[in-house]
Protein backbone atom coordinates (compact mmCIF):
# COMPACT_ATOMS: atom_id res chain seq x y z
CA UNK A 1 0.00 0.00 0.00
CA UNK A 2 1.06 3.57 -0.59
CA UNK A 3 -0.50 6.01 1.88
CA UNK A 4 -0.29 9.80 1.50
CA UNK A 5 -0.56 10.63 5.22
CA UNK A 6 0.03 8.66 8.36
CA UNK A 7 2.70 6.93 10.33
CA UNK A 8 3.78 3.58 11.69
CA UNK A 9 0.90 3.56 14.17
CA UNK A 10 -1.86 4.69 11.78
CA UNK A 11 -4.76 2.30 11.24
CA UNK A 12 -3.73 1.43 7.67
CA UNK A 13 -0.15 0.70 8.72
CA UNK A 14 -1.23 -1.57 11.55
CA UNK A 15 -3.63 -3.57 9.37
CA UNK A 16 -1.06 -3.88 6.57
CA UNK A 17 1.54 -5.13 9.04
CA UNK A 18 -0.92 -7.71 10.43
CA UNK A 19 -1.46 -9.11 6.92
CA UNK A 20 2.17 -8.79 5.80
CA UNK A 21 1.35 -6.22 3.10
CA UNK A 22 4.33 -4.01 2.14
CA UNK A 23 3.41 -0.40 2.92
CA UNK A 24 5.01 3.02 2.55
CA UNK A 25 3.32 5.84 4.46
CA UNK A 26 3.49 9.63 4.58
CA UNK A 27 4.45 10.07 0.92
CA UNK A 28 2.35 13.23 0.66
CA UNK A 29 1.78 14.71 -2.80
CA UNK A 30 3.94 12.01 -4.43
CA UNK A 31 0.72 9.97 -4.76
CA UNK A 32 -0.30 12.40 -7.53
CA UNK A 33 2.31 10.73 -9.74
CA UNK A 34 0.49 7.39 -9.52
CA UNK A 35 -2.29 6.38 -11.91
CA UNK A 36 -4.91 3.66 -11.77
CA UNK A 37 -3.46 0.55 -13.37
CA UNK A 38 0.19 1.34 -12.61
CA UNK A 39 2.31 -1.65 -11.61
CA UNK A 40 4.36 -0.66 -8.57
CA UNK A 41 7.23 -2.03 -6.56
CA UNK A 42 6.65 -1.15 -2.90
CA UNK A 43 9.60 -1.69 -0.56
CA UNK A 44 8.35 -1.20 2.99
CA UNK A 45 11.79 -1.85 4.49
CA UNK A 46 13.45 0.95 2.53
CA UNK A 47 10.38 3.18 2.24
CA UNK A 48 10.49 3.34 -1.55
CA UNK A 49 7.87 3.13 -4.28
CA UNK A 50 8.84 2.58 -7.91
CA UNK A 51 6.58 2.64 -10.96
CA UNK A 52 7.44 -0.48 -12.98
CA UNK A 53 4.94 -0.05 -15.82
CA UNK A 54 1.92 1.91 -16.92
CA UNK A 55 -1.06 0.69 -18.96
CA UNK A 56 -1.08 1.77 -22.62
PyMOL Python script that loads the backbone (N, CA, C, O; Angstrom):
from pymol import cmd

cmd.read_pdbstr("""\
ATOM      1  N   UNK A   1       0.837  -1.165   0.000  1.00  0.00           N
ATOM      2  CA  UNK A   1       0.000   0.000   0.000  1.00  0.00           C
ATOM      3  C   UNK A   1       0.882   1.229   0.000  1.00  0.00           C
ATOM      4  O   UNK A   1       1.992   1.214   0.531  1.00  0.00           O
ATOM      5  N   UNK A   2       0.384   2.277  -0.592  1.00  0.00           N
ATOM      6  CA  UNK A   2       1.058   3.570  -0.588  1.00  0.00           C
ATOM      7  C   UNK A   2       0.065   4.557   0.006  1.00  0.00           C
ATOM      8  O   UNK A   2      -1.008   4.777  -0.555  1.00  0.00           O
ATOM      9  N   UNK A   3       0.420   5.149   1.137  1.00  0.00           N
ATOM     10  CA  UNK A   3      -0.498   6.007   1.883  1.00  0.00           C
ATOM     11  C   UNK A   3       0.071   7.419   1.951  1.00  0.00           C
ATOM     12  O   UNK A   3       1.220   7.615   2.349  1.00  0.00           O
ATOM     13  N   UNK A   4      -0.744   8.411   1.557  1.00  0.00           N
ATOM     14  CA  UNK A   4      -0.286   9.803   1.503  1.00  0.00           C
ATOM     15  C   UNK A   4       0.053  10.353   2.885  1.00  0.00           C
ATOM     16  O   UNK A   4       1.082  11.009   3.050  1.00  0.00           O
ATOM     17  N   UNK A   5      -0.788  10.098   3.870  1.00  0.00           N
ATOM     18  CA  UNK A   5      -0.561  10.626   5.217  1.00  0.00           C
ATOM     19  C   UNK A   5      -0.641   9.501   6.227  1.00  0.00           C
ATOM     20  O   UNK A   5      -1.357   8.520   6.028  1.00  0.00           O
ATOM     21  N   UNK A   6       0.091   9.650   7.298  1.00  0.00           N
ATOM     22  CA  UNK A   6       0.031   8.662   8.362  1.00  0.00           C
ATOM     23  C   UNK A   6       1.404   8.337   8.885  1.00  0.00           C
ATOM     24  O   UNK A   6       2.397   8.970   8.526  1.00  0.00           O
ATOM     25  N   UNK A   7       1.441   7.347   9.731  1.00  0.00           N
ATOM     26  CA  UNK A   7       2.699   6.935  10.333  1.00  0.00           C
ATOM     27  C   UNK A   7       2.666   5.457  10.646  1.00  0.00           C
ATOM     28  O   UNK A   7       1.743   4.746  10.248  1.00  0.00           O
ATOM     29  N   UNK A   8       3.670   5.001  11.357  1.00  0.00           N
ATOM     30  CA  UNK A   8       3.777   3.578  11.687  1.00  0.00           C
ATOM     31  C   UNK A   8       2.620   3.075  12.543  1.00  0.00           C
ATOM     32  O   UNK A   8       2.307   1.885  12.528  1.00  0.00           O
ATOM     33  N   UNK A   9       1.987   3.975  13.287  1.00  0.00           N
ATOM     34  CA  UNK A   9       0.897   3.560  14.167  1.00  0.00           C
ATOM     35  C   UNK A   9      -0.484   3.924  13.624  1.00  0.00           C
ATOM     36  O   UNK A   9      -1.480   3.788  14.334  1.00  0.00           O
ATOM     37  N   UNK A  10      -0.556   4.389  12.367  1.00  0.00           N
ATOM     38  CA  UNK A  10      -1.860   4.692  11.780  1.00  0.00           C
ATOM     39  C   UNK A  10      -2.606   3.384  11.506  1.00  0.00           C
ATOM     40  O   UNK A  10      -2.001   2.318  11.391  1.00  0.00           O
ATOM     41  N   UNK A  11      -3.910   3.490  11.407  1.00  0.00           N
ATOM     42  CA  UNK A  11      -4.756   2.301  11.236  1.00  0.00           C
ATOM     43  C   UNK A  11      -4.327   1.479  10.019  1.00  0.00           C
ATOM     44  O   UNK A  11      -4.183   0.260  10.110  1.00  0.00           O
ATOM     45  N   UNK A  12      -4.125   2.144   8.887  1.00  0.00           N
ATOM     46  CA  UNK A  12      -3.735   1.430   7.670  1.00  0.00           C
ATOM     47  C   UNK A  12      -2.416   0.694   7.823  1.00  0.00           C
ATOM     48  O   UNK A  12      -2.263  -0.427   7.339  1.00  0.00           O
ATOM     49  N   UNK A  13      -1.466   1.326   8.499  1.00  0.00           N
ATOM     50  CA  UNK A  13      -0.154   0.698   8.717  1.00  0.00           C
ATOM     51  C   UNK A  13      -0.268  -0.540   9.587  1.00  0.00           C
ATOM     52  O   UNK A  13       0.359  -1.564   9.313  1.00  0.00           O
ATOM     53  N   UNK A  14      -1.062  -0.443  10.625  1.00  0.00           N
ATOM     54  CA  UNK A  14      -1.226  -1.567  11.551  1.00  0.00           C
ATOM     55  C   UNK A  14      -1.880  -2.754  10.846  1.00  0.00           C
ATOM     56  O   UNK A  14      -1.428  -3.890  10.989  1.00  0.00           O
ATOM     57  N   UNK A  15      -2.939  -2.492  10.090  1.00  0.00           N
ATOM     58  CA  UNK A  15      -3.635  -3.568   9.375  1.00  0.00           C
ATOM     59  C   UNK A  15      -2.710  -4.193   8.328  1.00  0.00           C
ATOM     60  O   UNK A  15      -2.654  -5.416   8.203  1.00  0.00           O
ATOM     61  N   UNK A  16      -1.989  -3.364   7.583  1.00  0.00           N
ATOM     62  CA  UNK A  16      -1.064  -3.884   6.570  1.00  0.00           C
ATOM     63  C   UNK A  16       0.000  -4.765   7.211  1.00  0.00           C
ATOM     64  O   UNK A  16       0.339  -5.820   6.676  1.00  0.00           O
ATOM     65  N   UNK A  17       0.520  -4.340   8.340  1.00  0.00           N
ATOM     66  CA  UNK A  17       1.544  -5.127   9.042  1.00  0.00           C
ATOM     67  C   UNK A  17       0.975  -6.466   9.484  1.00  0.00           C
ATOM     68  O   UNK A  17       1.647  -7.491   9.374  1.00  0.00           O
ATOM     69  N   UNK A  18      -0.268  -6.468   9.986  1.00  0.00           N
ATOM     70  CA  UNK A  18      -0.923  -7.707  10.430  1.00  0.00           C
ATOM     71  C   UNK A  18      -1.022  -8.724   9.292  1.00  0.00           C
ATOM     72  O   UNK A  18      -0.867  -9.925   9.509  1.00  0.00           O
ATOM     73  N   UNK A  19      -1.281  -8.232   8.076  1.00  0.00           N
ATOM     74  CA  UNK A  19      -1.461  -9.108   6.922  1.00  0.00           C
ATOM     75  C   UNK A  19      -0.189  -9.275   6.091  1.00  0.00           C
ATOM     76  O   UNK A  19      -0.206  -9.960   5.069  1.00  0.00           O
ATOM     77  N   UNK A  20       0.900  -8.661   6.516  1.00  0.00           N
ATOM     78  CA  UNK A  20       2.168  -8.790   5.797  1.00  0.00           C
ATOM     79  C   UNK A  20       2.195  -8.070   4.459  1.00  0.00           C
ATOM     80  O   UNK A  20       2.902  -8.484   3.540  1.00  0.00           O
ATOM     81  N   UNK A  21       1.420  -6.983   4.348  1.00  0.00           N
ATOM     82  CA  UNK A  21       1.352  -6.219   3.103  1.00  0.00           C
ATOM     83  C   UNK A  21       2.411  -5.114   3.137  1.00  0.00           C
ATOM     84  O   UNK A  21       2.393  -4.284   4.046  1.00  0.00           O
ATOM     85  N   UNK A  22       3.331  -5.084   2.168  1.00  0.00           N
ATOM     86  CA  UNK A  22       4.325  -4.009   2.136  1.00  0.00           C
ATOM     87  C   UNK A  22       3.629  -2.649   2.033  1.00  0.00           C
ATOM     88  O   UNK A  22       2.717  -2.469   1.226  1.00  0.00           O
ATOM     89  N   UNK A  23       4.064  -1.705   2.851  1.00  0.00           N
ATOM     90  CA  UNK A  23       3.412  -0.402   2.918  1.00  0.00           C
ATOM     91  C   UNK A  23       4.444   0.701   3.077  1.00  0.00           C
ATOM     92  O   UNK A  23       5.421   0.557   3.811  1.00  0.00           O
ATOM     93  N   UNK A  24       4.212   1.804   2.377  1.00  0.00           N
ATOM     94  CA  UNK A  24       5.006   3.017   2.552  1.00  0.00           C
ATOM     95  C   UNK A  24       4.011   4.121   2.891  1.00  0.00           C
ATOM     96  O   UNK A  24       3.047   4.343   2.158  1.00  0.00           O
ATOM     97  N   UNK A  25       4.248   4.811   4.003  1.00  0.00           N
ATOM     98  CA  UNK A  25       3.318   5.840   4.464  1.00  0.00           C
ATOM     99  C   UNK A  25       3.959   7.220   4.414  1.00  0.00           C
ATOM    100  O   UNK A  25       5.177   7.366   4.310  1.00  0.00           O
ATOM    101  N   UNK A  26       3.090   8.230   4.491  1.00  0.00           N
ATOM    102  CA  UNK A  26       3.493   9.630   4.578  1.00  0.00           C
ATOM    103  C   UNK A  26       4.264  10.075   3.335  1.00  0.00           C
ATOM    104  O   UNK A  26       5.273  10.774   3.443  1.00  0.00           O
ATOM    105  N   UNK A  27       3.790   9.671   2.157  1.00  0.00           N
ATOM    106  CA  UNK A  27       4.451  10.068   0.915  1.00  0.00           C
ATOM    107  C   UNK A  27       3.922  11.393   0.382  1.00  0.00           C
ATOM    108  O   UNK A  27       4.457  11.937  -0.584  1.00  0.00           O
ATOM    109  N   UNK A  28       2.870  11.912   1.012  1.00  0.00           N
ATOM    110  CA  UNK A  28       2.347  13.228   0.658  1.00  0.00           C
ATOM    111  C   UNK A  28       1.914  13.338  -0.790  1.00  0.00           C
ATOM    112  O   UNK A  28       1.284  12.427  -1.328  1.00  0.00           O
ATOM    113  N   UNK A  29       2.256  14.467  -1.430  1.00  0.00           N
ATOM    114  CA  UNK A  29       1.785  14.711  -2.798  1.00  0.00           C
ATOM    115  C   UNK A  29       2.397  13.784  -3.847  1.00  0.00           C
ATOM    116  O   UNK A  29       1.994  13.828  -5.010  1.00  0.00           O
ATOM    117  N   UNK A  30       3.347  12.957  -3.468  1.00  0.00           N
ATOM    118  CA  UNK A  30       3.937  12.015  -4.434  1.00  0.00           C
ATOM    119  C   UNK A  30       2.886  11.060  -4.987  1.00  0.00           C
ATOM    120  O   UNK A  30       3.072  10.504  -6.069  1.00  0.00           O
ATOM    121  N   UNK A  31       1.779  10.859  -4.260  1.00  0.00           N
ATOM    122  CA  UNK A  31       0.719   9.969  -4.757  1.00  0.00           C
ATOM    123  C   UNK A  31       0.094  10.517  -6.036  1.00  0.00           C
ATOM    124  O   UNK A  31      -0.532   9.765  -6.783  1.00  0.00           O
ATOM    125  N   UNK A  32       0.250  11.805  -6.298  1.00  0.00           N
ATOM    126  CA  UNK A  32      -0.302  12.398  -7.528  1.00  0.00           C
ATOM    127  C   UNK A  32       0.396  11.867  -8.778  1.00  0.00           C
ATOM    128  O   UNK A  32      -0.135  11.977  -9.883  1.00  0.00           O
ATOM    129  N   UNK A  33       1.574  11.297  -8.605  1.00  0.00           N
ATOM    130  CA  UNK A  33       2.315  10.733  -9.739  1.00  0.00           C
ATOM    131  C   UNK A  33       1.789   9.362 -10.143  1.00  0.00           C
ATOM    132  O   UNK A  33       2.096   8.871 -11.229  1.00  0.00           O
ATOM    133  N   UNK A  34       0.995   8.744  -9.270  1.00  0.00           N
ATOM    134  CA  UNK A  34       0.489   7.392  -9.520  1.00  0.00           C
ATOM    135  C   UNK A  34      -0.840   7.447 -10.248  1.00  0.00           C
ATOM    136  O   UNK A  34      -1.662   8.331 -10.007  1.00  0.00           O
ATOM    137  N   UNK A  35      -1.042   6.479 -11.152  1.00  0.00           N
ATOM    138  CA  UNK A  35      -2.294   6.384 -11.905  1.00  0.00           C
ATOM    139  C   UNK A  35      -2.912   5.008 -11.700  1.00  0.00           C
ATOM    140  O   UNK A  35      -2.212   4.035 -11.418  1.00  0.00           O
ATOM    141  N   UNK A  36      -4.220   4.938 -11.844  1.00  0.00           N
ATOM    142  CA  UNK A  36      -4.907   3.656 -11.774  1.00  0.00           C
ATOM    143  C   UNK A  36      -4.336   2.732 -12.840  1.00  0.00           C
ATOM    144  O   UNK A  36      -4.204   3.116 -14.001  1.00  0.00           O
ATOM    145  N   UNK A  37      -4.003   1.526 -12.442  1.00  0.00           N
ATOM    146  CA  UNK A  37      -3.463   0.546 -13.367  1.00  0.00           C
ATOM    147  C   UNK A  37      -1.946   0.458 -13.371  1.00  0.00           C
ATOM    148  O   UNK A  37      -1.383  -0.458 -13.970  1.00  0.00           O
ATOM    149  N   UNK A  38      -1.270   1.407 -12.702  1.00  0.00           N
ATOM    150  CA  UNK A  38       0.191   1.340 -12.614  1.00  0.00           C
ATOM    151  C   UNK A  38       0.611   0.073 -11.875  1.00  0.00           C
ATOM    152  O   UNK A  38      -0.040  -0.340 -10.916  1.00  0.00           O
ATOM    153  N   UNK A  39       1.694  -0.532 -12.325  1.00  0.00           N
ATOM    154  CA  UNK A  39       2.305  -1.645 -11.608  1.00  0.00           C
ATOM    155  C   UNK A  39       3.445  -1.062 -10.795  1.00  0.00           C
ATOM    156  O   UNK A  39       4.355  -0.435 -11.339  1.00  0.00           O
ATOM    157  N   UNK A  40       3.388  -1.276  -9.475  1.00  0.00           N
ATOM    158  CA  UNK A  40       4.357  -0.664  -8.570  1.00  0.00           C
ATOM    159  C   UNK A  40       5.212  -1.699  -7.866  1.00  0.00           C
ATOM    160  O   UNK A  40       4.806  -2.846  -7.683  1.00  0.00           O
ATOM    161  N   UNK A  41       6.396  -1.274  -7.477  1.00  0.00           N
ATOM    162  CA  UNK A  41       7.232  -2.035  -6.559  1.00  0.00           C
ATOM    163  C   UNK A  41       7.246  -1.235  -5.259  1.00  0.00           C
ATOM    164  O   UNK A  41       7.736  -0.106  -5.228  1.00  0.00           O
ATOM    165  N   UNK A  42       6.712  -1.815  -4.195  1.00  0.00           N
ATOM    166  CA  UNK A  42       6.650  -1.152  -2.895  1.00  0.00           C
ATOM    167  C   UNK A  42       7.611  -1.857  -1.959  1.00  0.00           C
ATOM    168  O   UNK A  42       7.443  -3.042  -1.669  1.00  0.00           O
ATOM    169  N   UNK A  43       8.619  -1.136  -1.485  1.00  0.00           N
ATOM    170  CA  UNK A  43       9.595  -1.693  -0.556  1.00  0.00           C
ATOM    171  C   UNK A  43       9.373  -1.034   0.798  1.00  0.00           C
ATOM    172  O   UNK A  43       9.839   0.078   1.045  1.00  0.00           O
ATOM    173  N   UNK A  44       8.655  -1.734   1.671  1.00  0.00           N
ATOM    174  CA  UNK A  44       8.351  -1.201   2.991  1.00  0.00           C
ATOM    175  C   UNK A  44       9.567  -1.073   3.882  1.00  0.00           C
ATOM    176  O   UNK A  44       9.601  -0.206   4.755  1.00  0.00           O
ATOM    177  N   UNK A  45      10.570  -1.919   3.680  1.00  0.00           N
ATOM    178  CA  UNK A  45      11.788  -1.849   4.492  1.00  0.00           C
ATOM    179  C   UNK A  45      12.587  -0.586   4.194  1.00  0.00           C
ATOM    180  O   UNK A  45      13.105   0.056   5.108  1.00  0.00           O
ATOM    181  N   UNK A  46      12.687  -0.232   2.918  1.00  0.00           N
ATOM    182  CA  UNK A  46      13.455   0.948   2.526  1.00  0.00           C
ATOM    183  C   UNK A  46      12.597   2.199   2.400  1.00  0.00           C
ATOM    184  O   UNK A  46      13.125   3.309   2.319  1.00  0.00           O
ATOM    185  N   UNK A  47      11.270   2.028   2.384  1.00  0.00           N
ATOM    186  CA  UNK A  47      10.375   3.176   2.243  1.00  0.00           C
ATOM    187  C   UNK A  47      10.362   3.748   0.835  1.00  0.00           C
ATOM    188  O   UNK A  47      10.259   4.961   0.653  1.00  0.00           O
ATOM    189  N   UNK A  48      10.466   2.871  -0.166  1.00  0.00           N
ATOM    190  CA  UNK A  48      10.487   3.340  -1.548  1.00  0.00           C
ATOM    191  C   UNK A  48       9.324   2.772  -2.349  1.00  0.00           C
ATOM    192  O   UNK A  48       8.828   1.678  -2.078  1.00  0.00           O
ATOM    193  N   UNK A  49       8.904   3.547  -3.343  1.00  0.00           N
ATOM    194  CA  UNK A  49       7.866   3.126  -4.282  1.00  0.00           C
ATOM    195  C   UNK A  49       8.408   3.416  -5.672  1.00  0.00           C
ATOM    196  O   UNK A  49       8.888   4.516  -5.945  1.00  0.00           O
ATOM    197  N   UNK A  50       8.327   2.421  -6.549  1.00  0.00           N
ATOM    198  CA  UNK A  50       8.843   2.579  -7.905  1.00  0.00           C
ATOM    199  C   UNK A  50       7.765   2.160  -8.894  1.00  0.00           C
ATOM    200  O   UNK A  50       7.157   1.101  -8.741  1.00  0.00           O
ATOM    201  N   UNK A  51       7.526   2.984  -9.902  1.00  0.00           N
ATOM    202  CA  UNK A  51       6.580   2.638 -10.964  1.00  0.00           C
ATOM    203  C   UNK A  51       7.305   1.724 -11.943  1.00  0.00           C
ATOM    204  O   UNK A  51       8.292   2.125 -12.560  1.00  0.00           O
ATOM    205  N   UNK A  52       6.813   0.490 -12.086  1.00  0.00           N
ATOM    206  CA  UNK A  52       7.436  -0.481 -12.984  1.00  0.00           C
ATOM    207  C   UNK A  52       6.876  -0.395 -14.397  1.00  0.00           C
ATOM    208  O   UNK A  52       7.610  -0.523 -15.376  1.00  0.00           O
ATOM    209  N   UNK A  53       5.562  -0.175 -14.493  1.00  0.00           N
ATOM    210  CA  UNK A  53       4.944  -0.053 -15.817  1.00  0.00           C
ATOM    211  C   UNK A  53       3.623   0.681 -15.688  1.00  0.00           C
ATOM    212  O   UNK A  53       3.022   0.767 -14.617  1.00  0.00           O
ATOM    213  N   UNK A  54       3.198   1.205 -16.829  1.00  0.00           N
ATOM    214  CA  UNK A  54       1.922   1.910 -16.922  1.00  0.00           C
ATOM    215  C   UNK A  54       1.108   1.270 -18.032  1.00  0.00           C
ATOM    216  O   UNK A  54       1.673   0.802 -19.020  1.00  0.00           O
ATOM    217  N   UNK A  55      -0.229   1.243 -17.884  1.00  0.00           N
ATOM    218  CA  UNK A  55      -1.059   0.693 -18.963  1.00  0.00           C
ATOM    219  C   UNK A  55      -0.983   1.596 -20.200  1.00  0.00           C
ATOM    220  O   UNK A  55      -0.779   2.805 -20.090  1.00  0.00           O
ATOM    221  N   UNK A  56      -1.148   0.995 -21.358  1.00  0.00           N
ATOM    222  CA  UNK A  56      -1.078   1.769 -22.616  1.00  0.00           C
ATOM    223  C   UNK A  56      -2.265   2.664 -22.790  1.00  0.00           C
ATOM    224  O   UNK A  56      -2.360   3.377 -23.789  1.00  0.00           O
TER     225      UNK A  56
END
""", "prot")
cmd.dss("prot")
cmd.show_as("cartoon", "prot")
cmd.util.cbc("prot")
cmd.orient("prot")
